C-alpha cells in the first residue's frame, strides 16, 4: 500500500452581492504511512500556518497507559519517527 495524502480544509463564509458564499481553503495535509514489515502505520500532520513543523499523530490511549515521558515514544512504542520524514 502506498503513502496516502489528505487535504485539510476549512470553510470561509463571505457575502457577495447580497448572497452568502463559501470558499474552501487548504490549510495543510495529513500524510498516512501504511504499516510495512516491522513498522506500524503512522500519520504526520503538516499545517501551512506552521511551516517546517511536522506534527506526529498517535492513537489516543487511556490515561493510565500513556507514556510518562516523550522518551517512551521510541521504535516499538508506536511510530518510529526516523522512518517518517
Secondary structure, DSSP 4 states (H G I P E B T S, - for coil): ---EEEEEEEEEEEEETTEEEEEEEEEEEEEEE--BTTBPPEEEEEETTSTT-EEEE-----GGGS-SSGGG-STTSS--GGGT-
